Structure formats: structure tokens, C-alpha cells
């Protein structure tokens, strides 16, 4: 996918620099390597001393150092900071800026799925969605994966925050379940949005490294419990791939050491949720299926990342939620201006 971008980069007459030096920048570099595209290095706006440790050993310069070289160059960006694109384009030495909308292979839908969706497959799902923005956002997800990436950025807008979806408001005394709490980033976002007016928080994070940071970050808070476990449709064991990174994911294995439970099986020991967020790579629908009774009977409002799978189960997830509890209204919003940040709000 995104063949037109790679074709233009292959023919680029200027040295190519990747903006950023974090994990996404290095995923972009590997994608360019796979396409046979040479890269001169990375650059950051301010501090070249901040660098993650990676194997490629490309130089990382500041924007000022690139200016001092007085040589024109092209820029490639991942989708993480699209808002910087216009500013970078204003640099006199920058001849072109390219955005790789989704550099993560494991989040890419199959071409056949994209083609079928744009050829009429979305018509089945559109009636389930509450407003035109949701339908536009769903269309944009598949459009960007058919090389129409510019239309994506023209079409969508991002939320002011995960808990400000413009279709409902937080209530006082929420019981918030954060499934895929990672290092506590979305717990902290909930705390800020709720101004601390909540009844309880249950934070689920299976990654040992992330769970340790999570516990430290919330140790002084009231009525919050951190559960180091995975959730799925079947209880058992799993193992973590990519532990300690935002793109870590779980997979089934006989040798796994991470305990996995069904949410339906453990919710009886906890306060039932009024708000359930699920943000777990590759397991979204599986986790939902393990919470079917909860969703049918309790009907917590849902905030679900539906673009962190292969992309093939995105439409199935929307259909499953609507079929499991038809009383829900469903809306789709982008938390950030990137395809992988499409979230389903059920309320």
C-alpha cells in the first residue's frame, strides 16, 4: 500500500531525512529500506542528543544543523505528528514532505478488504452509525489505505481528547475500566477530564514493564486498582511480544506466563463499569466477546480502538457491538489524525 509515495521517493533527487527519532521514525526507516529507498538520517526540531537506541546508526541532526548544510533535502514523516507538516514545508531547503499514513504492517488491512469496503461494503455498516461524521470517518479509514492519503487528512478532524467525543459527557461517579492501560496515559487522561470525580478505576495491563510504570504513576490515587492480566474470550495464558513498547501485543502460546481472564468472569468481584475503554492491539473483538454478558445486561458506554487489529476485523467489530446490544448508538471519531487512531464510541 502507499505505492505512489514510495514511487516518488525512489525517484527523489534530494537526500531524504526522516523527521523524528522515536519508535515510529524507525518503523518508517525500515519500511523505506524494504522499498529500496536510501535515507540520509533523522532530524529533530530541537535536541539531537535525545535519541532512542536502535540498530541502524543513522545520524540524527537538529533542524538547525540541516539548515547549516545549505543543501536541499526531502522529508518523510510517520503519521504521528501530521500537524507539523505545514511548518516543515515552510523551510526554505525542504523540497518535499511525504507522510507515511500507516507504517505498521500488522495494522494494515488486506487489499481485498479495502477494495470491497470502497466498492459498497460500507453500505451495510453505515445505518448503524449515528451521524455523517462517523460515516465519513469510516470511509476515510479505507480511503487512506487505497493510496488516497491526502483525502484522509482533508476529511477527518481529531477529538479534543479521548473523553470529549462530542456525543456524550462524562458523568460524576463513573466506574471506569481501562483495558490496555499501558503506562497509565489514558488513566491520567480520564482523571484530567473527570477532574477527579469518579467512583472507581480498574486498570488492566498485562505487560510487566508497563504495568510497573502504571502502578507507580497511580500509587497515590484513591479507589484505583491495577490488574496485571490480559483479557480475552477464553481464559488461559499468553505471552507479550514487544514488551515495554506502545506497539506491544499479546499472542496465545502454551508457554505463556501472562494470566488471561474473561471480563464476564471477573466483573462480579468488582463494581460494574459505567465506562469501558478497550485499547489493545489485535485483541479488541476477542476481548469484547469475553464481555458479552456485561455489554448485554449492564450496557456500559464503550470507547473502543477498532483499528489496532489487522484492519480486517474493523467492520466485524462494529457489527458485533450493534448486534450484541442494539440499544447502543454508535459513533466513530479520530483521537489523533492517523488511521490507527479510529475509535468507536457506543453510548
C-alpha positions in Angstrom: 0.0 0.0 0.0 1.0 3.7 -0.4 2.9 2.7 -3.6 2.6 6.1 -5.1 4.5 7.6 -2.1 7.3 5.0 -2.4 7.5 5.5 -6.2 8.0 9.3 -5.7 10.6 8.7 -3.0 12.5 6.2 -5.2 12.8 9.0 -7.9 13.6 11.7 -5.4 16.8 13.7 -6.4 17.4 15.1 -2.9 18.7 13.4 0.2 15.9 12.0 2.4 15.7 12.7 6.1 13.1 11.2 8.4 11.5 13.6 10.9 11.8 12.3 14.5 13.9 9.7 16.3 11.3 7.7 18.2 9.9 4.3 17.6 7.6 5.4 14.7 10.5 7.1 12.9 12.4 3.8 13.0 9.5 1.8 11.7 9.3 4.3 8.8 13.0 3.8 8.2 12.5 0.0 7.9 9.6 0.5 5.5 11.8 2.7 3.3 14.6 0.1 3.5 12.1 -2.6 2.3 11.3 -0.4 -0.7 15.0 0.1 -1.6 14.9 3.8 -0.6 18.1 5.4 0.7 17.9 7.5 3.8 20.5 10.1 4.9 19.4 10.3 8.5 16.9 11.5 11.1 16.3 15.0 12.3 14.5 16.6 15.2 13.4 20.2 15.7 15.5 21.0 18.8 17.6 18.4 20.6 19.7 15.9 18.7 21.0 14.5 22.0 17.7 12.8 22.7 17.8 9.5 20.8 16.4 6.1 21.3 18.8 3.2 20.9 18.3 1.5 17.6 20.4 -0.7 15.3 20.6 1.4 12.2 23.1 4.0 13.5 21.9 6.7 11.1 22.9 10.2 12.1 20.3 12.3 13.9 20.7 16.1 13.3 18.8 19.1 14.5 16.8 21.2 12.1 19.4 23.9 12.6 22.2 21.6 11.6 20.4 20.7 8.4 19.9 24.4 7.6 23.7 25.0 8.1 24.5 22.3 5.5 22.7 24.6 2.9 21.7 21.6 0.8 18.1 21.0 -0.3 16.5 17.8 1.2 13.2 15.9 1.3 11.4 14.9 4.5 9.5 11.7 5.3 7.2 11.7 8.3 5.2 9.0 10.0 1.6 9.8 10.9 2.3 10.7 14.5 2.7 14.5 14.1 0.9 15.4 10.9 0.2 18.9 12.4 4.0 19.7 11.9 3.8 19.1 8.2 2.8 22.6 7.2 5.6 24.1 9.4 8.3 21.9 7.9 7.1 22.7 4.4 7.9 26.3 5.1 11.6 25.6 5.5 13.5 27.0 2.5 15.6 23.9 2.0 12.8 21.4 2.2 11.7 20.5 -1.3 9.1 17.9 -0.5 7.4 16.4 2.6 5.9 12.9 2.4 3.7 11.3 5.0 3.5 7.5 5.5 0.0 7.3 6.9 0.3 3.8 8.4 3.8 2.4 8.6 2.9 -0.6 10.8 2.4 -3.7 8.6 0.5 -5.5 11.3 -2.2 -2.8 11.3 -2.8 -2.8 7.5 -6.0 -4.3 6.1 -5.8 -6.6 3.2 -6.2 -5.0 -0.2 -9.2 -7.2 -0.9 -10.9 -5.9 2.3 -10.2 -2.3 1.3 -11.5 -2.8 -2.3 -14.7 -4.5 -1.0 -15.3 -1.8 1.5 -15.0 1.1 -1.0 -17.0 -0.9 -3.6 -20.1 -0.9 -1.4 -19.1 -2.9 1.6 -19.5 0.1 3.9 -23.2 0.4 3.0 -24.1 -2.4 5.4 -22.5 -0.6 8.3 -23.5 3.0 7.6 -27.0 2.5 9.0 -25.6 1.6 12.4 -23.7 4.9 12.7 -25.2 7.8 14.5 -24.1 10.7 12.2 -22.5 11.7 9.0 -19.1 12.4 10.6 -19.0 8.7 11.6 -19.7 7.6 8.1 -17.1 10.0 6.7 -14.5 8.8 9.2 -15.1 5.1 8.3 -14.8 5.9 4.6 -11.6 7.8 5.3 -10.0 4.9 7.0 -10.4 2.7 3.9 -9.6 5.6 1.5 -6.2 6.2 3.1 -5.3 2.6 2.6 -6.1 2.8 -1.1 -3.4 5.5 -1.5 -5.9 8.4 -1.1 -4.0 9.6 1.9 -4.4 13.3 1.1 -8.2 12.9 1.1 -7.9 11.4 4.6 -6.2 14.4 6.1 -8.7 16.7 4.3 -11.7 14.7 5.5 -11.1 14.0 9.2 -10.7 16.0 12.4 -9.3 14.9 15.7 -11.0 15.0 19.1 -10.1 17.5 21.7 -9.4 14.4 23.9 -10.5 10.8 24.2 -13.1 11.7 26.8 -14.6 14.6 24.9 -16.2 12.8 22.0 -19.0 15.4 21.4 -21.6 12.7 21.6 -21.7 12.3 25.4 -20.2 13.8 28.5 -18.5 12.2 31.5 -20.8 11.7 34.5 -19.9 12.1 38.1 -19.1 8.9 39.9 -18.0 7.0 36.8 -16.7 3.4 37.3 -14.0 3.4 34.6 -12.5 0.2 33.3 -9.3 0.9 31.3 -8.4 -2.3 29.3 -5.0 -1.8 27.9 -3.9 0.8 30.4 -0.3 0.6 29.4 1.8 3.1 31.5 -1.3 4.9 32.8 -1.6 7.5 30.0 -5.3 7.0 29.4 -5.9 6.7 33.1 -4.3 10.1 33.6 -6.3 11.5 30.7 -9.5 10.2 32.3 -8.5 11.8 35.7 -8.0 15.1 34.0 -11.3 15.0 32.1 -13.3 13.9 35.1 -11.5 16.4 37.4 -11.1 13.5 39.9 -14.9 13.0 40.2 -15.0 9.2 39.8 -16.2 6.3 41.9 -13.6 3.7 40.9 -11.0 2.9 38.3 -10.0 -0.7 37.3 -6.9 -0.6 35.1 -5.9 -3.8 33.2 -2.4 -4.1 31.8 -0.7 -7.4 31.1 2.8 -6.1 30.1 5.0 -6.4 33.2 7.2 -3.4 32.3 4.2 -1.2 31.5 2.3 -2.4 34.5 5.1 -1.5 36.8 5.1 2.1 35.5 1.3 2.2 35.7 1.3 1.2 39.4 3.9 3.8 40.2 2.0 6.5 38.4 -1.3 5.9 40.3 0.0 4.8 43.7 -1.2 7.9 45.5 -4.7 7.9 44.0 -7.9 6.7 45.7 -10.1 3.8 44.5 -7.9 2.6 41.7 -6.9 -0.9 41.2 -4.2 -2.2 38.8 -4.8 -5.7 37.4 -1.7 -7.3 35.7 -3.6 -9.6 33.4 -4.8 -9.9 29.9 -8.5 -10.2 28.8 -9.9 -12.3 26.0 -12.8 -14.5 25.1 -11.2 -17.5 26.7 -9.3 -17.8 29.9 -5.7 -19.1 29.7 -2.2 -17.9 29.3 -0.5 -15.6 26.7 2.9 -14.0 26.1 3.9 -10.5 25.2 5.6 -9.5 22.0 7.5 -6.2 22.1 7.2 -5.7 25.9 7.7 -2.2 27.1 6.7 -0.5 23.8 3.4 1.1 22.7 3.1 -1.5 19.9 3.4 -4.5 22.2 0.8 -7.2 21.6 -0.2 -10.5 23.1 -0.5 -13.8 21.4 -1.7 -17.3 22.5 1.0 -19.8 23.4 1.4 -22.9 25.5 4.5 -21.4 27.1 2.9 -18.0 28.0 3.2 -16.7 31.6 0.6 -13.8 31.4 -2.7 -14.8 33.0 -5.8 -14.1 30.8 -9.4 -13.9 32.0 -12.8 -13.2 30.6 -14.2 -9.9 31.7 -17.6 -11.6 32.2 -15.9 -14.0 34.7 -14.3 -11.4 36.9 -16.7 -8.4 36.8 -18.8 -10.0 39.6 -16.0 -9.3 42.0 -15.8 -5.7 41.0 -18.1 -2.7 40.7 -19.7 -2.9 37.3 -18.3 -0.4 34.8 -20.2 2.7 33.6 -17.5 3.4 31.1 -15.3 0.7 29.4 -12.3 1.6 27.3 -10.5 -1.1 25.2 -7.3 -0.2 23.5 -5.4 -3.5 22.9 -3.6 -4.4 19.7 -5.0 -7.4 17.8 -7.4 -8.5 20.5 -10.2 -5.9 20.5 -13.0 -8.2 19.2 -11.8 -11.1 21.3 -11.9 -9.0 24.5 -15.4 -7.8 23.6 -16.6 -11.4 23.1 -15.4 -12.2 26.6 -17.5 -9.3 27.9 -20.7 -10.2 26.0 -22.9 -10.6 29.1 -21.7 -7.4 30.6 -22.4 -5.5 27.4 -25.9 -7.0 27.1 -27.0 -6.5 30.7 -25.1 -3.5 32.0 -24.6 -1.6 28.8 -21.6 0.4 29.9 -20.6 3.2 27.5 -17.8 1.9 25.3 -14.6 3.6 23.9 -13.0 1.0 21.6 -10.0 1.2 19.4 -11.1 -0.6 16.3 -8.1 0.0 14.1 -5.4 -1.8 16.2 -6.1 -5.2 14.6 -5.1 -6.3 11.1 -7.8 -3.9 9.8 -9.8 -6.8 8.6 -11.9 -7.1 11.7 -12.8 -3.4 11.9 -16.3 -3.8 10.3 -16.9 -7.0 12.2 -16.3 -5.2 15.5 -18.9 -2.5 14.7 -21.4 -5.2 13.6 -20.7 -7.2 16.8 -21.4 -4.3 19.1 -24.6 -3.3 17.3 -25.8 -6.9 17.2 -24.9 -7.6 20.9 -26.8 -4.6 22.2 -28.9 -2.8 19.6 -29.8 -0.1 22.2 -26.4 1.5 21.6 -25.8 4.5 19.4 -22.5 4.2 17.6 -20.1 7.0 16.6 -16.6 6.9 15.1 -14.1 9.6 15.9 -10.3 10.0 15.4 -8.4 10.6 18.6 -5.5 11.7 16.5 -5.0 12.4 12.8 -3.8 8.9 11.9 -5.7 5.8 10.6 -4.8 3.7 13.7 -6.5 6.2 16.0 -10.1 5.5 14.9 -12.2 4.8 18.0 -15.7 3.5 18.3 -18.0 5.3 20.9 -21.0 3.3 21.9 -23.5 5.1 24.2 
